[in-house]
Amino acid sequence: MNEAIHWVCVPHITWSVLAALWSLSPVAACAGIALAIAFYAWLSVQIAVGMLALFALMVLPLTLIGSNTLIVAAAFHLPPSRHRY
């Protein structure tokens, strides 16, 4: 169960942190990615290549969202509305 939660939650958290960095500065986000890739390369080149592909998929929507990045990243983690209309 813990592993399943990890596979679901960690990518969401990673994307939110990346989006927060991106809203501050795309350069800061790229620096964070570079540090993470260096760490993964230290562990395993194969993992680093896989993570580079995942980071590329995570950055793509950030380039499309534009100035609303932080709002979207925050809303991404809000619980669904319980309102009934």
Distance bins in CASP14 RR format, pairs under 12 A and 6 or more apart:
PFRMAT RR
TARGET T0000
AUTHOR 0000-0000-0000
RMODE 2
METHOD distances of the structure
MODEL  1
1 7 0 0 0 0 0 1 0 0 0 0 0
1 8 0 0 0 0 0 1 0 0 0 0 0
2 8 0 0 0 0 0 1 0 0 0 0 0
2 9 0 0 0 0 0 1 0 0 0 0 0
2 10 0 0 0 0 0 1 0 0 0 0 0
3 9 0 0 0 0 0 1 0 0 0 0 0
3 10 0 0 0 0 0 1 0 0 0 0 0
4 10 0 0 0 0 0 1 0 0 0 0 0
5 11 0 0 0 0 0 1 0 0 0 0 0
5 12 0 0 0 0 0 1 0 0 0 0 0
5 13 0 0 0 0 0 1 0 0 0 0 0
6 12 0 0 0 0 0 1 0 0 0 0 0
6 13 0 0 0 0 0 1 0 0 0 0 0
6 14 0 0 0 0 0 1 0 0 0 0 0
7 13 0 0 0 0 0 1 0 0 0 0 0
7 14 0 0 0 0 0 1 0 0 0 0 0
8 14 0 0 0 0 0 1 0 0 0 0 0
8 15 0 0 0 0 0 1 0 0 0 0 0
9 15 0 0 0 0 0 1 0 0 0 0 0
9 16 0 0 0 0 0 1 0 0 0 0 0
9 77 0 0 0 0 1 0 0 0 0 0 0
10 16 0 0 0 0 0 1 0 0 0 0 0
10 17 0 0 0 0 0 1 0 0 0 0 0
10 51 0 0 0 0 0 1 0 0 0 0 0
10 54 0 0 0 0 0 1 0 0 0 0 0
10 58 0 0 0 0 0 1 0 0 0 0 0
11 17 0 0 0 0 0 1 0 0 0 0 0
11 18 0 0 0 0 0 1 0 0 0 0 0
11 51 0 0 0 0 0 1 0 0 0 0 0
11 54 1 0 0 1 0 0 0 0 0 0 0
11 55 0 0 0 0 0 1 0 0 0 0 0
11 57 0 0 0 0 1 0 0 0 0 0 0
11 58 1 0 0 1 0 0 0 0 0 0 0
11 76 0 0 0 0 0 1 0 0 0 0 0
12 18 0 0 0 0 0 1 0 0 0 0 0
12 19 0 0 0 0 0 1 0 0 0 0 0
12 58 0 0 0 0 0 1 0 0 0 0 0
12 73 0 0 0 0 1 0 0 0 0 0 0
12 76 1 0 0 1 0 0 0 0 0 0 0
12 77 1 0 0 1 0 0 0 0 0 0 0
12 78 0 0 0 0 0 1 0 0 0 0 0
13 19 0 0 0 0 0 1 0 0 0 0 0
13 20 0 0 0 0 0 1 0 0 0 0 0
13 58 0 0 0 0 0 1 0 0 0 0 0
13 73 0 0 0 0 0 1 0 0 0 0 0
13 76 0 0 0 0 0 1 0 0 0 0 0
13 77 0 0 0 0 1 0 0 0 0 0 0
14 20 0 0 0 0 0 1 0 0 0 0 0
14 21 0 0 0 0 0 1 0 0 0 0 0
14 29 0 0 0 0 0 1 0 0 0 0 0
14 32 0 0 0 0 0 1 0 0 0 0 0
14 33 0 0 0 0 0 1 0 0 0 0 0
14 36 0 0 0 0 1 0 0 0 0 0 0
14 51 0 0 0 0 1 0 0 0 0 0 0
14 54 0 0 0 0 1 0 0 0 0 0 0
14 55 0 0 0 0 1 0 0 0 0 0 0
14 57 0 0 0 0 0 1 0 0 0 0 0
14 58 1 0 0 1 0 0 0 0 0 0 0
14 59 0 0 0 0 0 1 0 0 0 0 0
14 73 0 0 0 0 0 1 0 0 0 0 0
14 76 0 0 0 0 0 1 0 0 0 0 0
15 21 0 0 0 0 0 1 0 0 0 0 0
15 22 0 0 0 0 1 0 0 0 0 0 0
15 29 0 0 0 0 0 1 0 0 0 0 0
15 33 0 0 0 0 0 1 0 0 0 0 0
15 54 0 0 0 0 1 0 0 0 0 0 0
15 55 0 0 0 0 1 0 0 0 0 0 0
15 57 0 0 0 0 1 0 0 0 0 0 0
15 58 1 0 1 0 0 0 0 0 0 0 0
15 59 0 0 0 0 1 0 0 0 0 0 0
15 60 0 0 0 0 0 1 0 0 0 0 0
15 61 0 0 0 0 1 0 0 0 0 0 0
15 62 0 0 0 0 1 0 0 0 0 0 0
15 65 0 0 0 0 0 1 0 0 0 0 0
15 69 0 0 0 0 0 1 0 0 0 0 0
15 72 0 0 0 0 0 1 0 0 0 0 0
15 73 1 0 0 1 0 0 0 0 0 0 0
15 74 0 0 0 0 0 1 0 0 0 0 0
15 76 1 0 0 1 0 0 0 0 0 0 0
15 77 0 0 0 0 1 0 0 0 0 0 0
16 22 0 0 0 0 0 1 0 0 0 0 0
16 23 0 0 0 0 0 1 0 0 0 0 0
16 29 0 0 0 0 0 1 0 0 0 0 0
16 58 0 0 0 0 1 0 0 0 0 0 0
16 62 0 0 0 0 0 1 0 0 0 0 0
16 69 0 0 0 0 0 1 0 0 0 0 0
16 70 0 0 0 0 1 0 0 0 0 0 0
16 71 0 0 0 0 0 1 0 0 0 0 0
16 72 0 0 0 0 1 0 0 0 0 0 0
16 73 1 0 1 0 0 0 0 0 0 0 0
16 74 1 0 0 1 0 0 0 0 0 0 0
16 75 0 0 0 0 0 1 0 0 0 0 0
16 76 1 0 0 1 0 0 0 0 0 0 0
16 77 1 0 0 1 0 0 0 0 0 0 0
16 78 0 0 0 0 0 1 0 0 0 0 0
17 23 0 0 0 0 0 1 0 0 0 0 0
17 24 0 0 0 0 0 1 0 0 0 0 0
17 28 0 0 0 0 0 1 0 0 0 0 0
17 29 0 0 0 0 1 0 0 0 0 0 0
17 32 0 0 0 0 1 0 0 0 0 0 0
17 33 0 0 0 0 0 1 0 0 0 0 0
17 36 0 0 0 0 0 1 0 0 0 0 0
17 55 0 0 0 0 0 1 0 0 0 0 0
17 58 0 0 0 0 1 0 0 0 0 0 0
17 62 0 0 0 0 0 1 0 0 0 0 0
17 69 0 0 0 0 0 1 0 0 0 0 0
17 70 0 0 0 0 0 1 0 0 0 0 0
17 73 0 0 0 0 1 0 0 0 0 0 0
17 76 0 0 0 0 0 1 0 0 0 0 0
17 77 0 0 0 0 0 1 0 0 0 0 0
18 24 0 0 0 0 0 1 0 0 0 0 0
18 26 0 0 0 0 0 1 0 0 0 0 0
18 28 0 0 0 0 1 0 0 0 0 0 0
18 29 1 0 1 0 0 0 0 0 0 0 0
18 30 0 0 0 0 1 0 0 0 0 0 0
18 31 0 0 0 0 0 1 0 0 0 0 0
18 32 0 0 0 0 1 0 0 0 0 0 0
18 33 1 0 0 1 0 0 0 0 0 0 0
18 36 0 0 0 0 1 0 0 0 0 0 0
18 51 0 0 0 0 0 1 0 0 0 0 0
18 54 0 0 0 0 0 1 0 0 0 0 0
18 55 1 0 0 1 0 0 0 0 0 0 0
18 56 0 0 0 0 0 1 0 0 0 0 0
18 57 0 0 0 0 0 1 0 0 0 0 0
18 58 1 0 1 0 0 0 0 0 0 0 0
18 59 1 0 0 1 0 0 0 0 0 0 0
18 60 0 0 0 0 0 1 0 0 0 0 0
18 61 0 0 0 0 0 1 0 0 0 0 0
18 62 1 0 0 1 0 0 0 0 0 0 0
18 63 0 0 0 0 0 1 0 0 0 0 0
18 65 0 0 0 0 0 1 0 0 0 0 0
18 69 0 0 0 0 1 0 0 0 0 0 0
18 70 0 0 0 0 0 1 0 0 0 0 0
18 72 0 0 0 0 0 1 0 0 0 0 0
18 73 0 0 0 0 1 0 0 0 0 0 0
18 76 0 0 0 0 0 1 0 0 0 0 0
19 26 0 0 0 0 0 1 0 0 0 0 0
19 28 0 0 0 0 0 1 0 0 0 0 0
19 29 0 0 0 0 1 0 0 0 0 0 0
19 58 0 0 0 0 1 0 0 0 0 0 0
19 59 0 0 0 0 1 0 0 0 0 0 0
19 60 0 0 0 0 0 1 0 0 0 0 0
19 61 0 0 0 0 1 0 0 0 0 0 0
19 62 1 0 1 0 0 0 0 0 0 0 0
19 63 0 0 0 0 0 1 0 0 0 0 0
19 64 0 0 0 0 0 1 0 0 0 0 0
19 65 1 0 0 1 0 0 0 0 0 0 0
19 66 0 0 0 0 0 1 0 0 0 0 0
19 68 0 0 0 0 0 1 0 0 0 0 0
19 69 1 0 1 0 0 0 0 0 0 0 0
19 70 1 0 0 1 0 0 0 0 0 0 0
19 71 0 0 0 0 1 0 0 0 0 0 0
19 72 1 0 0 1 0 0 0 0 0 0 0
19 73 1 1 0 0 0 0 0 0 0 0 0
19 74 0 0 0 0 1 0 0 0 0 0 0
19 75 0 0 0 0 0 1 0 0 0 0 0
19 76 1 0 0 1 0 0 0 0 0 0 0
19 77 0 0 0 0 0 1 0 0 0 0 0
20 28 0 0 0 0 1 0 0 0 0 0 0
20 29 0 0 0 0 1 0 0 0 0 0 0
20 32 0 0 0 0 0 1 0 0 0 0 0
20 62 0 0 0 0 0 1 0 0 0 0 0
20 69 0 0 0 0 1 0 0 0 0 0 0
20 70 1 0 0 1 0 0 0 0 0 0 0
20 71 0 0 0 0 0 1 0 0 0 0 0
20 72 0 0 0 0 0 1 0 0 0 0 0
20 73 1 0 0 1 0 0 0 0 0 0 0
20 74 0 0 0 0 1 0 0 0 0 0 0
20 76 0 0 0 0 0 1 0 0 0 0 0
20 77 0 0 0 0 0 1 0 0 0 0 0
21 27 0 0 0 0 1 0 0 0 0 0 0
21 28 1 0 1 0 0 0 0 0 0 0 0
21 29 1 0 1 0 0 0 0 0 0 0 0
21 30 0 0 0 0 1 0 0 0 0 0 0
21 31 0 0 0 0 1 0 0 0 0 0 0
21 32 1 0 0 1 0 0 0 0 0 0 0
21 33 0 0 0 0 1 0 0 0 0 0 0
21 34 0 0 0 0 0 1 0 0 0 0 0
21 35 0 0 0 0 0 1 0 0 0 0 0
21 36 0 0 0 0 0 1 0 0 0 0 0
21 55 0 0 0 0 0 1 0 0 0 0 0
21 58 0 0 0 0 0 1 0 0 0 0 0
21 59 0 0 0 0 0 1 0 0 0 0 0
21 62 0 0 0 0 1 0 0 0 0 0 0
21 69 0 0 0 0 1 0 0 0 0 0 0
21 70 0 0 0 0 0 1 0 0 0 0 0
21 73 0 0 0 0 1 0 0 0 0 0 0
22 28 1 0 0 1 0 0 0 0 0 0 0
22 29 1 0 1 0 0 0 0 0 0 0 0
22 30 0 0 0 0 1 0 0 0 0 0 0
22 31 0 0 0 0 0 1 0 0 0 0 0
22 32 0 0 0 0 0 1 0 0 0 0 0
22 33 0 0 0 0 0 1 0 0 0 0 0
22 55 0 0 0 0 0 1 0 0 0 0 0
22 58 0 0 0 0 1 0 0 0 0 0 0
22 59 1 0 0 1 0 0 0 0 0 0 0
22 60 0 0 0 0 0 1 0 0 0 0 0
22 61 0 0 0 0 1 0 0 0 0 0 0
22 62 1 0 1 0 0 0 0 0 0 0 0
22 63 0 0 0 0 1 0 0 0 0 0 0
22 64 0 0 0 0 0 1 0 0 0 0 0
22 65 0 0 0 0 1 0 0 0 0 0 0
22 66 0 0 0 0 1 0 0 0 0 0 0
22 67 0 0 0 0 0 1 0 0 0 0 0
22 68 0 0 0 0 0 1 0 0 0 0 0
22 69 1 0 1 0 0 0 0 0 0 0 0
22 70 0 0 0 0 1 0 0 0 0 0 0
22 72 0 0 0 0 0 1 0 0 0 0 0
22 73 0 0 0 0 1 0 0 0 0 0 0
23 29 0 0 0 0 1 0 0 0 0 0 0
23 62 0 0 0 0 1 0 0 0 0 0 0
23 65 0 0 0 0 1 0 0 0 0 0 0
23 66 0 0 0 0 1 0 0 0 0 0 0
23 67 0 0 0 0 1 0 0 0 0 0 0
23 68 0 0 0 0 1 0 0 0 0 0 0
23 69 1 0 1 0 0 0 0 0 0 0 0
23 70 1 0 1 0 0 0 0 0 0 0 0
23 71 0 0 0 0 1 0 0 0 0 0 0
23 72 0 0 0 0 1 0 0 0 0 0 0
23 73 1 0 0 1 0 0 0 0 0 0 0
23 74 0 0 0 0 1 0 0 0 0 0 0
24 30 0 0 0 0 0 1 0 0 0 0 0
24 31 0 0 0 0 0 1 0 0 0 0 0
24 32 0 0 0 0 0 1 0 0 0 0 0
24 62 0 0 0 0 0 1 0 0 0 0 0
24 69 0 0 0 0 1 0 0 0 0 0 0
24 70 0 0 0 0 1 0 0 0 0 0 0
24 73 0 0 0 0 0 1 0 0 0 0 0
25 31 0 0 0 0 1 0 0 0 0 0 0
25 32 0 0 0 0 0 1 0 0 0 0 0
25 62 0 0 0 0 0 1 0 0 0 0 0
25 69 0 0 0 0 0 1 0 0 0 0 0
26 32 0 0 0 0 0 1 0 0 0 0 0
26 33 0 0 0 0 0 1 0 0 0 0 0
26 59 0 0 0 0 1 0 0 0 0 0 0
26 62 1 0 0 1 0 0 0 0 0 0 0
26 63 0 0 0 0 1 0 0 0 0 0 0
26 65 0 0 0 0 0 1 0 0 0 0 0
26 66 0 0 0 0 0 1 0 0 0 0 0
26 67 0 0 0 0 0 1 0 0 0 0 0
26 69 0 0 0 0 1 0 0 0 0 0 0
27 33 0 0 0 0 0 1 0 0 0 0 0
27 34 0 0 0 0 0 1 0 0 0 0 0
28 34 0 0 0 0 0 1 0 0 0 0 0
28 35 0 0 0 0 0 1 0 0 0 0 0
29 35 0 0 0 0 0 1 0 0 0 0 0
29 36 0 0 0 0 0 1 0 0 0 0 0
29 55 0 0 0 0 1 0 0 0 0 0 0
29 58 0 0 0 0 1 0 0 0 0 0 0
29 59 1 0 0 1 0 0 0 0 0 0 0
29 62 1 0 0 1 0 0 0 0 0 0 0
29 63 0 0 0 0 0 1 0 0 0 0 0
29 69 0 0 0 0 1 0 0 0 0 0 0
29 73 0 0 0 0 0 1 0 0 0 0 0
30 36 0 0 0 0 0 1 0 0 0 0 0
30 37 0 0 0 0 0 1 0 0 0 0 0
30 52 0 0 0 0 0 1 0 0 0 0 0
30 55 0 0 0 0 1 0 0 0 0 0 0
30 56 0 0 0 0 0 1 0 0 0 0 0
30 58 0 0 0 0 0 1 0 0 0 0 0
30 59 0 0 0 0 1 0 0 0 0 0 0
30 62 0 0 0 0 0 1 0 0 0 0 0
30 63 0 0 0 0 0 1 0 0 0 0 0
31 37 0 0 0 0 0 1 0 0 0 0 0
31 38 0 0 0 0 0 1 0 0 0 0 0
32 38 0 0 0 0 1 0 0 0 0 0 0
32 39 0 0 0 0 1 0 0 0 0 0 0
32 40 0 0 0 0 0 1 0 0 0 0 0
32 51 0 0 0 0 0 1 0 0 0 0 0
32 55 0 0 0 0 1 0 0 0 0 0 0
32 58 0 0 0 0 0 1 0 0 0 0 0
32 59 0 0 0 0 0 1 0 0 0 0 0
33 39 0 0 0 0 0 1 0 0 0 0 0
33 40 0 0 0 0 0 1 0 0 0 0 0
33 48 0 0 0 0 0 1 0 0 0 0 0
33 51 0 0 0 0 1 0 0 0 0 0 0
33 52 0 0 0 0 1 0 0 0 0 0 0
33 53 0 0 0 0 0 1 0 0 0 0 0
33 54 0 0 0 0 0 1 0 0 0 0 0
33 55 1 0 1 0 0 0 0 0 0 0 0
33 56 0 0 0 0 1 0 0 0 0 0 0
33 57 0 0 0 0 0 1 0 0 0 0 0
33 58 0 0 0 0 1 0 0 0 0 0 0
33 59 1 0 0 1 0 0 0 0 0 0 0
33 62 0 0 0 0 0 1 0 0 0 0 0
34 40 0 0 0 0 0 1 0 0 0 0 0
34 41 0 0 0 0 0 1 0 0 0 0 0
34 48 0 0 0 0 0 1 0 0 0 0 0
34 51 0 0 0 0 0 1 0 0 0 0 0
34 52 0 0 0 0 0 1 0 0 0 0 0
34 55 0 0 0 0 1 0 0 0 0 0 0
35 41 0 0 0 0 0 1 0 0 0 0 0
35 42 0 0 0 0 0 1 0 0 0 0 0
35 48 0 0 0 0 0 1 0 0 0 0 0
35 51 0 0 0 0 0 1 0 0 0 0 0
35 55 0 0 0 0 0 1 0 0 0 0 0
36 42 0 0 0 0 0 1 0 0 0 0 0
36 43 0 0 0 0 0 1 0 0 0 0 0
36 47 0 0 0 0 0 1 0 0 0 0 0
36 48 0 0 0 0 1 0 0 0 0 0 0
36 50 0 0 0 0 0 1 0 0 0 0 0
36 51 1 0 0 1 0 0 0 0 0 0 0
36 52 0 0 0 0 1 0 0 0 0 0 0
36 54 0 0 0 0 0 1 0 0 0 0 0
36 55 1 0 0 1 0 0 0 0 0 0 0
36 58 0 0 0 0 0 1 0 0 0 0 0
37 43 0 0 0 0 0 1 0 0 0 0 0
37 44 0 0 0 0 0 1 0 0 0 0 0
37 45 0 0 0 0 0 1 0 0 0 0 0
37 47 0 0 0 0 1 0 0 0 0 0 0
37 48 1 0 1 0 0 0 0 0 0 0 0
37 49 0 0 0 0 1 0 0 0 0 0 0
37 50 0 0 0 0 1 0 0 0 0 0 0
37 51 1 0 0 1 0 0 0 0 0 0 0
37 52 1 0 1 0 0 0 0 0 0 0 0
37 53 0 0 0 0 0 1 0 0 0 0 0
37 54 0 0 0 0 0 1 0 0 0 0 0
37 55 1 0 0 1 0 0 0 0 0 0 0
37 56 0 0 0 0 0 1 0 0 0 0 0
38 45 0 0 0 0 0 1 0 0 0 0 0
38 47 0 0 0 0 0 1 0 0 0 0 0
38 48 0 0 0 0 1 0 0 0 0 0 0
38 51 0 0 0 0 0 1 0 0 0 0 0
38 52 0 0 0 0 0 1 0 0 0 0 0
39 47 0 0 0 0 1 0 0 0 0 0 0
39 48 0 0 0 0 1 0 0 0 0 0 0
39 51 0 0 0 0 1 0 0 0 0 0 0
40 46 0 0 0 0 1 0 0 0 0 0 0
40 47 1 0 1 0 0 0 0 0 0 0 0
40 48 1 0 1 0 0 0 0 0 0 0 0
40 49 0 0 0 0 1 0 0 0 0 0 0
40 50 0 0 0 0 1 0 0 0 0 0 0
40 51 1 0 1 0 0 0 0 0 0 0 0
40 52 0 0 0 0 1 0 0 0 0 0 0
40 53 0 0 0 0 0 1 0 0 0 0 0
40 54 0 0 0 0 0 1 0 0 0 0 0
40 55 0 0 0 0 1 0 0 0 0 0 0
41 47 1 0 0 1 0 0 0 0 0 0 0
41 48 1 1 0 0 0 0 0 0 0 0 0
41 49 0 0 0 0 1 0 0 0 0 0 0
41 50 0 0 0 0 0 1 0 0 0 0 0
41 51 0 0 0 0 1 0 0 0 0 0 0
41 52 0 0 0 0 1 0 0 0 0 0 0
42 48 0 0 0 0 1 0 0 0 0 0 0
42 51 0 0 0 0 0 1 0 0 0 0 0
43 49 0 0 0 0 0 1 0 0 0 0 0
43 50 0 0 0 0 0 1 0 0 0 0 0
43 51 0 0 0 0 1 0 0 0 0 0 0
44 50 0 0 0 0 1 0 0 0 0 0 0
44 51 0 0 0 0 1 0 0 0 0 0 0
45 51 0 0 0 0 0 1 0 0 0 0 0
45 52 0 0 0 0 0 1 0 0 0 0 0
46 52 0 0 0 0 0 1 0 0 0 0 0
46 53 0 0 0 0 0 1 0 0 0 0 0
47 53 0 0 0 0 0 1 0 0 0 0 0
47 54 0 0 0 0 0 1 0 0 0 0 0
48 54 0 0 0 0 0 1 0 0 0 0 0
48 55 0 0 0 0 0 1 0 0 0 0 0
49 55 0 0 0 0 0 1 0 0 0 0 0
49 56 0 0 0 0 0 1 0 0 0 0 0
50 56 0 0 0 0 1 0 0 0 0 0 0
50 57 0 0 0 0 0 1 0 0 0 0 0
51 57 0 0 0 0 0 1 0 0 0 0 0
51 58 0 0 0 0 1 0 0 0 0 0 0
52 58 0 0 0 0 0 1 0 0 0 0 0
52 59 0 0 0 0 0 1 0 0 0 0 0
53 59 0 0 0 0 0 1 0 0 0 0 0
53 60 0 0 0 0 0 1 0 0 0 0 0
54 60 0 0 0 0 0 1 0 0 0 0 0
55 61 0 0 0 0 0 1 0 0 0 0 0
55 62 0 0 0 0 0 1 0 0 0 0 0
56 62 0 0 0 0 0 1 0 0 0 0 0
56 63 0 0 0 0 0 1 0 0 0 0 0
57 63 0 0 0 0 0 1 0 0 0 0 0
58 64 0 0 0 0 0 1 0 0 0 0 0
58 65 0 0 0 0 0 1 0 0 0 0 0
58 69 0 0 0 0 0 1 0 0 0 0 0
58 73 0 0 0 0 0 1 0 0 0 0 0
58 76 0 0 0 0 0 1 0 0 0 0 0
59 65 0 0 0 0 0 1 0 0 0 0 0
59 69 0 0 0 0 0 1 0 0 0 0 0
61 68 0 0 0 0 0 1 0 0 0 0 0
61 69 0 0 0 0 1 0 0 0 0 0 0
61 72 0 0 0 0 1 0 0 0 0 0 0
61 73 0 0 0 0 0 1 0 0 0 0 0
61 76 0 0 0 0 0 1 0 0 0 0 0
62 68 0 0 0 0 0 1 0 0 0 0 0
62 69 1 0 1 0 0 0 0 0 0 0 0
62 70 0 0 0 0 0 1 0 0 0 0 0
62 72 0 0 0 0 1 0 0 0 0 0 0
62 73 0 0 0 0 1 0 0 0 0 0 0
62 76 0 0 0 0 0 1 0 0 0 0 0
63 69 0 0 0 0 1 0 0 0 0 0 0
64 72 0 0 0 0 0 1 0 0 0 0 0
65 71 0 0 0 0 1 0 0 0 0 0 0
65 72 1 0 1 0 0 0 0 0 0 0 0
65 73 0 0 0 0 1 0 0 0 0 0 0
65 75 0 0 0 0 0 1 0 0 0 0 0
65 76 0 0 0 0 0 1 0 0 0 0 0
66 72 0 0 0 0 1 0 0 0 0 0 0
66 73 0 0 0 0 0 1 0 0 0 0 0
68 74 0 0 0 0 0 1 0 0 0 0 0
68 75 0 0 0 0 1 0 0 0 0 0 0
68 76 0 0 0 0 0 1 0 0 0 0 0
69 75 0 0 0 0 0 1 0 0 0 0 0
69 76 0 0 0 0 0 1 0 0 0 0 0
70 76 0 0 0 0 0 1 0 0 0 0 0
70 77 0 0 0 0 0 1 0 0 0 0 0
71 77 0 0 0 0 0 1 0 0 0 0 0
71 78 0 0 0 0 0 1 0 0 0 0 0
72 78 0 0 0 0 0 1 0 0 0 0 0
75 81 0 0 0 0 0 1 0 0 0 0 0
END
